[in-house]
């Protein structure tokens, strides 16, 4: 495994893929090797999402303290455009975002606590798995509107064909919750 810094402390952990005439073998997760790369979080829950169609958007989500979560994101099948927004007030990148296209060969994307996260699918039948270091708690769940003009995220989606949940459509704009969020 090796790492590549994507944005501040968002890191891509690239797997070692062994290929031969049968196909390939990949060690998907190794806590010791992750620690050697600086990922020290104790991941306690695994989640999976499956999106039937491309142009599906999930997010933008996060949990506030004491249930904030670091995440390890991996595409098992398909392709996503992944977005992460730094919401940590003491960060030099506060209120800035970046994105990364993730496929099965790209390994894990590590997103630390204090970031909002969302993605859109770029292919049909996309499966995403992710590990989190804190349990889901509905009372501490937060989110941001996917098309919030404050962040000007350039999502590669067809807005007329966008597939998004009612819940995500009704998330607030950053200006509505900014003063309440403190990581």
Backbone as a chain_set.jsonl record, in Angstrom:
{"seq": "XXXXXXXXXXXXXXXXXXXXXXXXXXXXXXXXXXXXXXXXXXXXXXXXXXXXXXXXXXXXXXXXXXXXXXXXXXXXXXXXXXXXXXXXXXXXXXXXXXXXXXXXXXXXXXXXXXXXXXXXXXXXXXXXXXXXXXXXXXXXXXXXXXXXXXXXXXXXXXXXXXXXXXXXXXXXXXXXXXXXXXX", "coords": {"N": [[0.848, -1.188, 0.0], [0.391, 2.256, -0.656], [0.456, 5.835, -0.295], [-1.235, 8.794, -1.489], [-1.464, 12.194, -1.333], [-4.389, 13.993, -1.659], [-5.892, 16.298, -1.06], [-5.098, 18.611, 1.224], [-5.517, 16.979, 4.106], [-6.853, 14.825, 3.07], [-6.589, 11.686, 1.761], [-5.481, 9.393, -0.709], [-5.322, 5.977, -0.625], [-3.484, 3.671, -2.097], [-3.761, 0.405, -3.341], [-1.719, -2.6, -3.37], [-1.698, -4.477, -6.169], [-1.807, -7.723, -7.221], [-1.316, -9.425, -10.105], [-2.048, -12.133, -12.297], [-2.281, -14.961, -14.558], [-4.764, -15.88, -13.752], [-6.213, -13.767, -12.873], [-6.572, -11.307, -10.485], [-5.277, -10.33, -7.217], [-5.925, -8.583, -4.27], [-5.015, -7.029, -1.296], [-7.347, -5.743, 0.619], [-7.851, -4.238, 2.993], [-5.762, -3.403, 5.682], [-5.078, -2.966, 8.882], [-2.655, -2.468, 10.242], [-0.89, -1.722, 8.164], [-2.231, 0.538, 7.283], [-1.881, 2.182, 9.512], [0.87, 2.564, 9.355], [0.907, 4.264, 7.229], [-0.116, 6.491, 8.349], [-2.804, 6.553, 8.949], [-4.668, 6.334, 11.595], [-7.109, 5.897, 12.712], [-9.735, 4.141, 14.411], [-11.627, 2.068, 12.868], [-15.007, 1.229, 13.027], [-17.41, 0.519, 11.918], [-18.871, -0.734, 8.98], [-20.213, 0.294, 5.886], [-22.399, 0.139, 3.025], [-23.316, 1.19, -0.217], [-25.497, 0.977, -2.98], [-25.998, 1.98, -6.219], [-28.249, 2.07, -8.776], [-28.297, 3.513, -11.164], [-26.262, 5.702, -13.229], [-25.534, 9.181, -12.61], [-26.627, 9.477, -10.155], [-26.908, 11.049, -7.069], [-25.497, 11.293, -3.879], [-25.583, 12.805, -0.842], [-24.881, 16.042, 0.442], [-23.138, 14.898, 3.209], [-22.552, 14.785, 6.801], [-21.535, 14.209, 10.223], [-21.971, 15.807, 13.344], [-19.961, 16.68, 16.25], [-20.551, 14.867, 19.29], [-20.304, 12.778, 17.477], [-18.903, 12.887, 15.107], [-17.331, 11.7, 12.1], [-14.572, 9.949, 10.704], [-13.823, 8.755, 7.458], [-13.323, 5.951, 5.312], [-13.413, 5.498, 2.008], [-14.398, 3.392, -0.63], [-14.678, 2.268, -3.946], [-16.373, -0.454, -5.044], [-17.492, -1.406, -7.326], [-17.991, 0.119, -10.454], [-17.973, 3.716, -10.799], [-17.214, 6.817, -9.278], [-17.692, 10.341, -8.659], [-16.243, 11.987, -6.25], [-16.772, 14.176, -3.536], [-15.468, 16.436, -1.141], [-15.644, 18.557, 1.642], [-14.008, 20.871, 3.609], [-14.825, 21.565, 6.83], [-13.729, 22.447, 9.152], [-13.104, 24.864, 11.428], [-10.597, 25.753, 12.337], [-8.879, 25.109, 10.33], [-6.666, 25.752, 7.597], [-7.86, 25.419, 5.219], [-10.534, 25.855, 5.566], [-13.905, 25.834, 4.667], [-13.421, 25.208, 2.036], [-13.362, 23.104, -0.863], [-12.764, 19.975, -2.567], [-12.406, 17.489, -5.155], [-12.514, 14.074, -6.335], [-12.081, 11.484, -8.647], [-13.098, 8.206, -8.328], [-12.413, 4.775, -8.7], [-12.655, 1.127, -8.755], [-9.936, 0.274, -8.854], [-8.569, 2.292, -7.616], [-8.321, 2.093, -4.88], [-8.617, 3.107, -1.465], [-10.196, 6.111, -0.266], [-9.346, 8.38, 2.078], [-11.034, 10.313, 4.386], [-10.91, 12.687, 6.799], [-12.334, 13.405, 10.107], [-14.565, 16.184, 10.396], [-15.04, 16.946, 7.857], [-17.419, 17.446, 5.237], [-19.168, 15.202, 3.088], [-19.859, 13.814, -0.109], [-21.107, 12.162, -3.079], [-21.386, 11.505, -6.63], [-22.631, 9.156, -8.962], [-20.903, 7.867, -11.755], [-21.247, 5.818, -13.423], [-23.556, 3.185, -14.292], [-24.911, 0.77, -11.956], [-23.26, 1.04, -9.584], [-21.287, 0.334, -6.802], [-20.482, 1.275, -3.576], [-18.341, 1.055, -0.832], [-17.804, 1.804, 2.58], [-15.882, 2.613, 5.433], [-16.309, 3.673, 8.783], [-15.344, 5.611, 11.66], [-16.927, 6.081, 13.815], [-20.126, 5.582, 15.254], [-23.232, 5.735, 13.453], [-25.503, 8.322, 14.167], [-28.56, 9.541, 14.315], [-29.457, 11.931, 15.532], [-27.264, 13.594, 15.421], [-26.693, 13.932, 12.848], [-25.985, 15.744, 9.907], [-26.183, 17.881, 7.021], [-25.552, 19.242, 3.731], [-26.899, 21.218, 1.116], [-26.648, 19.932, -2.119], [-26.165, 21.547, -4.327], [-25.301, 23.977, -3.346], [-24.693, 27.37, -3.687], [-22.618, 28.649, -2.382], [-20.387, 26.972, -2.302], [-19.963, 26.269, -4.946], [-19.707, 23.784, -6.414], [-18.693, 21.813, -9.063], [-20.443, 19.623, -10.242], [-20.439, 16.658, -12.181], [-23.014, 16.125, -13.526], [-26.183, 15.51, -15.113], [-28.496, 17.756, -14.665], [-31.208, 17.646, -15.255], [-31.78, 14.97, -15.283], [-31.078, 14.068, -12.812], [-30.746, 11.885, -10.066], [-31.77, 11.808, -6.869], [-32.267, 11.653, -3.35], [-35.268, 12.576, -1.571], [-34.756, 13.496, 0.964], [-32.055, 14.388, 0.753], [-32.422, 16.419, -1.112], [-33.679, 18.306, 0.431], [-31.832, 19.279, 2.222], [-30.072, 21.789, 4.161], [-28.758, 25.049, 3.12], [-25.338, 26.123, 3.363], [-25.024, 28.679, 4.533], [-27.225, 28.766, 6.208], [-26.655, 27.087, 8.342], [-24.094, 27.514, 9.151], [-23.068, 28.937, 11.455], [-23.695, 27.205, 13.48], [-22.117, 24.985, 13.278], [-19.238, 23.442, 14.431], [-16.19, 22.176, 14.36]], "CA": [[0.0, 0.0, 0.0], [1.087, 3.532, -0.673], [-0.528, 6.918, -0.206], [-1.105, 9.992, -2.313], [-2.267, 13.274, -0.76], [-5.309, 14.552, -2.645], [-6.299, 17.645, -0.656], [-4.808, 18.817, 2.629], [-5.332, 15.679, 4.758], [-7.617, 13.786, 2.369], [-5.527, 10.843, 1.212], [-5.808, 8.2, -1.499], [-4.484, 4.839, -0.269], [-3.451, 2.813, -3.278], [-3.439, -0.978, -2.987], [-0.816, -3.393, -4.199], [-2.514, -5.438, -6.915], [-1.014, -8.813, -7.79], [-2.047, -9.969, -11.254], [-1.472, -13.258, -13.033], [-3.185, -15.491, -15.584], [-6.079, -16.161, -13.161], [-6.884, -12.507, -12.567], [-5.802, -10.473, -9.562], [-5.48, -10.421, -5.776], [-5.647, -7.313, -3.606], [-5.29, -6.912, 0.131], [-8.253, -4.594, 0.613], [-7.664, -3.421, 4.192], [-4.831, -3.931, 6.667], [-4.998, -1.9, 9.878], [-1.249, -2.178, 10.523], [-0.338, -0.969, 7.029], [-2.863, 1.862, 7.301], [-1.2, 2.95, 10.563], [2.183, 2.939, 8.815], [0.657, 5.38, 6.307], [-0.625, 7.614, 9.127], [-4.249, 6.423, 9.193], [-4.696, 5.711, 12.916], [-8.493, 5.788, 13.165], [-10.247, 2.807, 14.723], [-12.869, 1.945, 12.107], [-15.877, 0.349, 13.803], [-18.64, 0.203, 11.197], [-18.766, -0.763, 7.522], [-21.464, 0.587, 5.194], [-22.367, -0.1, 1.589], [-24.433, 1.753, -0.98], [-25.575, 0.51, -4.359], [-26.781, 2.891, -7.055], [-28.594, 1.393, -10.025], [-28.045, 4.345, -12.34], [-25.337, 6.838, -13.186], [-26.243, 10.434, -12.366], [-27.217, 9.403, -8.82], [-26.134, 11.859, -6.13], [-25.691, 11.009, -2.452], [-24.883, 13.795, -0.033], [-23.557, 16.056, 1.083], [-23.434, 14.505, 4.583], [-21.547, 14.711, 7.864], [-22.08, 14.167, 11.576], [-21.294, 16.745, 14.235], [-19.45, 16.115, 17.506], [-19.454, 13.916, 19.474], [-20.433, 11.646, 16.546], [-18.199, 13.139, 13.844], [-16.768, 10.462, 11.556], [-13.598, 9.805, 9.625], [-14.335, 7.742, 6.53], [-12.53, 5.329, 4.258], [-14.36, 5.268, 0.915], [-13.862, 2.535, -1.689], [-15.629, 1.835, -4.969], [-16.256, -1.889, -5.299], [-17.889, -1.582, -8.727], [-18.453, 1.367, -11.048], [-17.116, 4.901, -10.781], [-17.865, 7.963, -8.638], [-17.078, 11.655, -8.51], [-16.333, 12.148, -4.807], [-16.578, 15.563, -3.109], [-15.226, 16.606, 0.291], [-15.601, 19.974, 2.018], [-13.394, 21.06, 4.923], [-15.67, 22.408, 7.682], [-13.012, 22.678, 10.414], [-12.834, 26.299, 11.531], [-9.17, 26.027, 12.559], [-8.125, 24.636, 9.172], [-6.347, 26.762, 6.578], [-8.735, 25.128, 4.077], [-11.921, 25.972, 6.014], [-14.917, 26.192, 3.667], [-12.989, 24.893, 0.672], [-13.666, 21.72, -1.233], [-12.093, 19.389, -3.714], [-13.092, 16.283, -5.625], [-11.629, 13.017, -6.828], [-12.79, 10.388, -9.31], [-12.685, 6.961, -7.678], [-12.798, 3.512, -9.335], [-12.172, 0.012, -7.933], [-8.466, 0.169, -8.826], [-8.001, 3.431, -6.894], [-8.192, 1.834, -3.449], [-9.408, 3.848, -0.483], [-10.06, 7.552, -0.092], [-9.477, 8.681, 3.501], [-11.571, 11.647, 4.664], [-10.929, 12.802, 8.26], [-13.437, 14.095, 10.783], [-14.641, 17.615, 10.135], [-15.343, 17.157, 6.439], [-18.686, 16.99, 4.659], [-18.824, 14.275, 2.008], [-20.911, 13.358, -1.002], [-20.61, 11.686, -4.373], [-22.344, 11.156, -7.673], [-22.176, 8.005, -9.734], [-20.565, 8.14, -13.151], [-21.599, 4.602, -14.159], [-24.643, 2.376, -13.746], [-24.548, -0.348, -11.072], [-22.091, 1.429, -8.794], [-21.316, -0.077, -5.4], [-19.485, 1.961, -2.76], [-18.261, 0.603, 0.555], [-17.029, 2.741, 3.376], [-15.664, 2.364, 6.851], [-16.383, 4.884, 9.601], [-14.743, 5.413, 12.981], [-17.907, 6.407, 14.843], [-21.427, 5.053, 14.871], [-24.257, 6.64, 12.944], [-26.44, 8.808, 15.16], [-29.49, 10.425, 13.604], [-29.555, 13.231, 16.194], [-26.069, 14.383, 15.13], [-26.551, 13.928, 11.397], [-26.138, 17.037, 9.251], [-25.914, 17.83, 5.592], [-25.569, 20.484, 2.953], [-27.515, 21.129, -0.204], [-25.645, 19.518, -3.1], [-25.893, 22.634, -5.277], [-25.133, 25.209, -2.581], [-23.867, 28.309, -4.458], [-21.444, 29.062, -1.613], [-19.248, 26.107, -2.623], [-19.794, 26.212, -6.405], [-19.191, 22.471, -6.819], [-18.964, 21.527, -10.47], [-20.833, 18.214, -10.328], [-20.594, 16.19, -13.567], [-24.331, 15.49, -13.611], [-27.23, 16.109, -15.932], [-29.459, 18.205, -13.654], [-32.567, 17.246, -15.644], [-31.928, 13.532, -15.033], [-30.466, 13.795, -11.519], [-31.438, 11.003, -9.131], [-31.373, 12.225, -5.529], [-33.348, 11.402, -2.395], [-36.023, 13.732, -1.075], [-34.016, 13.952, 2.148], [-30.896, 15.173, 0.317], [-32.922, 17.632, -1.769], [-34.142, 19.253, 1.442], [-30.767, 19.678, 3.141], [-29.934, 23.25, 4.199], [-27.599, 25.743, 2.567], [-24.289, 26.364, 4.354], [-25.306, 29.93, 5.248], [-28.279, 28.525, 7.2], [-26.17, 26.307, 9.492], [-22.669, 27.804, 9.341], [-22.735, 29.344, 12.828], [-23.976, 26.098, 14.401], [-21.176, 23.89, 13.043], [-17.917, 23.722, 14.984], [-15.343, 20.984, 14.514]], "C": [[0.886, 1.241, 0.0], [0.026, 4.635, -0.666], [-0.179, 8.069, -1.129], [-2.022, 11.047, -1.699], [-3.084, 13.912, -1.882], [-5.62, 16.016, -2.336], [-6.053, 17.773, 0.836], [-4.565, 17.475, 3.312], [-6.318, 14.626, 4.251], [-6.597, 12.997, 1.554], [-6.108, 9.69, 0.411], [-4.817, 7.106, -1.102], [-4.585, 3.835, -1.401], [-3.023, 1.403, -2.897], [-2.331, -1.545, -3.872], [-1.679, -4.462, -4.857], [-1.581, -6.46, -7.553], [-1.845, -9.449, -8.892], [-1.289, -11.147, -11.853], [-2.519, -13.778, -14.011], [-4.584, -15.82, -15.053], [-6.904, -14.901, -12.959], [-6.021, -11.684, -11.636], [-6.162, -10.766, -8.112], [-5.083, -9.078, -5.18], [-5.951, -7.439, -2.126], [-6.083, -5.62, 0.297], [-8.019, -3.671, 1.801], [-6.729, -4.138, 5.149], [-4.572, -2.804, 7.66], [-3.553, -1.494, 10.165], [-0.629, -1.342, 9.398], [-0.952, 0.426, 6.938], [-2.173, 2.753, 8.336], [0.176, 3.413, 10.096], [2.07, 4.113, 7.844], [0.068, 6.602, 7.019], [-2.118, 7.599, 9.38], [-4.416, 5.634, 10.489], [-6.103, 5.505, 13.459], [-8.866, 4.332, 13.426], [-11.61, 2.671, 14.039], [-13.741, 0.861, 12.721], [-17.162, -0.05, 13.079], [-18.359, 0.253, 9.704], [-20.147, -0.537, 6.929], [-21.292, 0.324, 3.709], [-23.557, 0.607, 0.954], [-24.354, 1.207, -2.398], [-26.49, 1.459, -5.113], [-27.004, 2.23, -8.406], [-28.121, 2.202, -11.23], [-26.919, 5.351, -12.125], [-26.187, 8.09, -12.982], [-27.028, 10.403, -11.052], [-26.318, 10.176, -7.866], [-26.518, 11.504, -4.703], [-24.894, 12.041, -1.665], [-25.513, 15.167, -0.209], [-23.794, 15.878, 2.595], [-22.234, 14.66, 5.512], [-22.274, 14.568, 9.186], [-21.273, 15.124, 12.435], [-20.841, 16.018, 15.499], [-20.583, 15.896, 18.493], [-19.508, 12.708, 18.527], [-19.821, 11.929, 15.172], [-17.512, 11.847, 13.402], [-15.643, 10.728, 10.567], [-14.127, 8.686, 8.752], [-13.22, 7.218, 5.642], [-13.528, 4.922, 3.188], [-13.686, 4.408, -0.144], [-14.975, 2.17, -2.664], [-15.36, 0.367, -5.245], [-16.578, -2.205, -6.758], [-18.383, -0.238, -9.245], [-17.448, 2.491, -10.908], [-17.89, 6.049, -10.144], [-17.005, 9.219, -8.747], [-17.303, 12.012, -7.054], [-15.974, 13.583, -4.422], [-16.402, 15.605, -1.6], [-15.003, 18.084, 0.572], [-15.046, 20.077, 3.431], [-14.235, 22.052, 5.725], [-15.02, 22.698, 9.031], [-12.562, 24.137, 10.478], [-11.347, 26.628, 11.696], [-8.291, 25.571, 11.397], [-7.838, 25.783, 8.206], [-7.198, 26.569, 5.323], [-10.219, 25.193, 4.443], [-12.796, 26.502, 4.877], [-14.437, 26.008, 2.225], [-13.263, 23.422, 0.402], [-12.763, 21.267, -2.37], [-12.867, 18.136, -4.092], [-12.069, 15.307, -6.182], [-12.493, 11.946, -7.479], [-12.212, 9.083, -8.782], [-13.274, 5.761, -8.408], [-12.287, 2.369, -8.462], [-10.645, -0.081, -7.833], [-7.801, 1.279, -8.014], [-7.909, 3.237, -5.392], [-9.123, 2.686, -2.611], [-9.166, 5.348, -0.593], [-10.332, 7.826, 1.383], [-9.917, 10.13, 3.668], [-11.686, 11.782, 6.184], [-12.182, 13.49, 8.802], [-13.388, 15.589, 10.465], [-14.876, 17.967, 8.678], [-16.778, 16.73, 6.148], [-18.318, 16.172, 3.428], [-20.06, 13.932, 1.184], [-20.3, 12.851, -2.292], [-21.751, 11.514, -5.351], [-21.749, 10.011, -8.476], [-21.962, 8.406, -11.187], [-20.855, 6.941, -14.039], [-22.811, 3.95, -13.509], [-24.063, 1.302, -12.829], [-23.278, -0.072, -10.283], [-22.293, 1.041, -7.334], [-20.155, 0.58, -4.67], [-19.526, 1.357, -1.362], [-17.465, 1.645, 1.327], [-17.013, 2.335, 4.83], [-15.762, 3.703, 7.575], [-15.849, 4.58, 10.996], [-15.664, 5.84, 14.123], [-19.268, 5.94, 14.338], [-22.346, 6.146, 14.325], [-25.176, 7.033, 14.092], [-27.305, 9.879, 14.499], [-29.561, 11.825, 14.205], [-28.383, 14.155, 15.867], [-25.765, 14.435, 13.634], [-26.809, 15.332, 10.858], [-25.883, 16.863, 7.764], [-25.997, 19.206, 4.972], [-26.215, 20.225, 1.609], [-26.422, 20.904, -1.247], [-25.236, 20.64, -4.055], [-25.773, 23.994, -4.586], [-24.209, 26.17, -3.344], [-22.625, 28.78, -3.703], [-20.207, 28.267, -2.04], [-18.973, 25.986, -4.122], [-19.157, 24.899, -6.866], [-19.629, 22.193, -8.251], [-19.249, 20.027, -10.636], [-20.98, 17.805, -11.799], [-21.908, 15.423, -13.744], [-25.21, 16.233, -14.601], [-28.348, 16.485, -14.96], [-30.893, 17.801, -13.981], [-32.828, 15.772, -15.347], [-31.384, 13.115, -13.662], [-31.351, 12.902, -10.659], [-30.892, 11.326, -7.745], [-32.55, 11.991, -4.594], [-34.034, 12.709, -2.005], [-35.295, 14.349, 0.118], [-32.833, 14.841, 1.741], [-31.309, 16.452, -0.408], [-33.276, 18.717, -0.758], [-33.086, 19.63, 2.474], [-30.591, 21.197, 3.088], [-28.728, 23.764, 3.409], [-26.611, 25.997, 3.702], [-24.579, 27.625, 5.169], [-26.357, 29.753, 6.346], [-27.758, 27.831, 8.451], [-24.733, 26.646, 9.889], [-22.309, 28.098, 10.793], [-22.943, 28.223, 13.844], [-22.933, 24.987, 14.325], [-19.798, 24.281, 13.551], [-17.163, 22.421, 15.212], [-14.041, 21.378, 15.18]], "O": [[1.972, 1.26, 0.578], [-1.139, 4.401, -0.985], [0.975, 8.29, -1.496], [-3.224, 10.819, -1.56], [-2.544, 14.316, -2.912], [-5.613, 16.866, -3.227], [-6.724, 17.117, 1.633], [-3.505, 16.881, 3.118], [-6.583, 13.642, 4.942], [-5.842, 13.562, 0.763], [-7.106, 9.087, 0.805], [-3.606, 7.29, -1.229], [-5.633, 3.23, -1.629], [-2.023, 1.228, -2.201], [-2.052, -1.042, -4.96], [-2.318, -5.26, -4.17], [-0.686, -6.11, -8.322], [-2.942, -9.95, -8.646], [-0.06, -11.156, -11.907], [-3.525, -13.114, -14.262], [-5.503, -16.019, -15.848], [-8.132, -14.953, -12.883], [-4.868, -11.39, -11.951], [-7.197, -11.362, -7.815], [-4.051, -8.506, -5.53], [-7.026, -7.903, -1.745], [-5.54, -4.528, 0.131], [-7.99, -2.452, 1.639], [-6.879, -5.334, 5.399], [-3.929, -1.808, 7.327], [-3.259, -0.308, 10.315], [0.076, -0.367, 9.661], [-0.276, 1.383, 6.56], [-1.911, 3.927, 8.077], [0.598, 4.526, 10.406], [3.026, 4.866, 7.659], [-0.214, 7.62, 6.387], [-2.651, 8.54, 9.968], [-4.318, 4.407, 10.487], [-6.266, 4.986, 14.563], [-8.382, 3.418, 12.757], [-12.625, 3.113, 14.577], [-13.301, -0.272, 12.917], [-17.922, -0.877, 13.584], [-17.693, 1.167, 9.218], [-21.134, -1.101, 7.402], [-20.172, 0.291, 3.2], [-24.657, 0.623, 1.507], [-23.267, 1.004, -2.939], [-27.62, 1.712, -4.695], [-26.049, 1.872, -9.096], [-27.606, 1.643, -12.198], [-26.657, 5.79, -11.006], [-27.405, 8.062, -13.159], [-27.96, 11.181, -10.85], [-25.103, 9.98, -7.857], [-27.697, 11.424, -4.359], [-23.675, 12.137, -1.807], [-26.51, 15.372, -0.902], [-24.566, 16.629, 3.191], [-21.08, 14.666, 5.084], [-23.484, 14.779, 9.265], [-20.057, 15.243, 12.285], [-21.272, 14.9, 15.782], [-21.515, 16.7, 18.519], [-18.82, 11.715, 18.762], [-20.18, 11.283, 14.188], [-17.157, 11.008, 14.23], [-15.739, 11.607, 9.71], [-14.798, 7.775, 9.237], [-12.298, 7.946, 5.273], [-14.399, 4.089, 3.438], [-12.539, 4.659, -0.517], [-16.078, 1.807, -2.255], [-14.254, -0.01, -5.633], [-16.025, -3.133, -7.348], [-19.116, 0.465, -8.548], [-16.237, 2.266, -10.897], [-19.073, 6.239, -10.426], [-15.785, 9.163, -8.902], [-18.43, 12.308, -6.656], [-14.994, 14.14, -4.918], [-17.094, 14.901, -0.865], [-14.28, 18.771, -0.149], [-15.561, 19.439, 4.35], [-14.35, 23.222, 5.36], [-15.695, 23.148, 9.957], [-11.74, 24.58, 9.676], [-10.894, 27.677, 11.239], [-7.066, 25.649, 11.491], [-8.668, 26.674, 8.021], [-7.251, 27.449, 4.465], [-11.064, 24.657, 3.725], [-12.461, 27.489, 4.221], [-14.999, 26.597, 1.302], [-13.379, 22.611, 1.321], [-12.101, 22.066, -3.032], [-13.847, 17.77, -3.444], [-10.924, 15.663, -6.459], [-13.518, 11.548, -6.926], [-10.998, 8.879, -8.786], [-14.469, 5.722, -8.702], [-11.548, 2.62, -7.509], [-10.13, -0.488, -6.791], [-6.6, 1.217, -7.751], [-7.455, 4.141, -4.689], [-10.263, 2.953, -2.991], [-8.08, 5.794, -0.964], [-11.42, 7.538, 1.882], [-9.273, 11.052, 3.168], [-12.475, 11.068, 6.803], [-12.972, 14.07, 8.056], [-12.318, 16.172, 10.291], [-14.907, 19.141, 8.308], [-17.286, 15.776, 6.737], [-17.288, 16.412, 2.798], [-21.16, 13.782, 1.716], [-19.122, 13.08, -2.567], [-22.915, 11.395, -4.969], [-20.534, 9.909, -8.645], [-22.731, 9.175, -11.763], [-20.727, 7.023, -15.261], [-23.064, 4.139, -12.32], [-22.881, 0.968, -12.913], [-22.334, -0.861, -10.313], [-23.308, 1.364, -6.715], [-19.0, 0.465, -5.079], [-20.595, 1.169, -0.782], [-16.564, 2.285, 0.785], [-17.978, 1.797, 5.373], [-15.35, 4.736, 7.047], [-15.895, 3.439, 11.456], [-15.226, 5.948, 15.268], [-19.518, 5.911, 13.133], [-22.242, 7.315, 14.694], [-25.58, 6.189, 14.892], [-26.837, 10.969, 14.173], [-29.708, 12.804, 13.473], [-28.497, 15.371, 16.019], [-24.714, 14.921, 13.216], [-27.731, 16.019, 11.296], [-25.422, 15.813, 7.318], [-26.439, 20.178, 5.584], [-26.087, 19.141, 1.04], [-25.404, 21.596, -1.256], [-24.101, 20.677, -4.531], [-26.101, 25.028, -5.167], [-23.061, 25.823, -3.621], [-21.675, 29.26, -4.322], [-19.111, 28.82, -2.129], [-17.862, 25.636, -4.519], [-18.184, 24.907, -7.62], [-20.805, 22.328, -8.591], [-18.401, 19.27, -11.11], [-21.585, 18.538, -12.581], [-21.912, 14.235, -14.067], [-25.009, 17.414, -14.885], [-29.07, 15.609, -14.485], [-31.707, 17.632, -13.074], [-33.979, 15.37, -15.178], [-31.248, 11.922, -13.392], [-32.554, 13.133, -10.54], [-29.705, 11.145, -7.477], [-33.705, 12.118, -5.002], [-33.455, 13.792, -2.099], [-35.229, 15.57, 0.258], [-32.631, 15.914, 2.311], [-30.611, 17.463, -0.322], [-33.182, 19.908, -1.058], [-33.41, 20.238, 3.494], [-30.923, 21.824, 2.082], [-27.81, 23.013, 3.08], [-27.004, 26.076, 4.866], [-24.39, 27.624, 6.386], [-26.372, 30.515, 7.313], [-28.354, 27.968, 9.52], [-24.221, 26.108, 10.87], [-21.332, 27.551, 11.305], [-22.416, 28.292, 14.955], [-22.871, 24.137, 15.214], [-19.251, 25.313, 13.162], [-17.461, 21.665, 16.137], [-13.181, 20.527, 15.405]]}, "num_chains": 1, "name": "protein.A"}
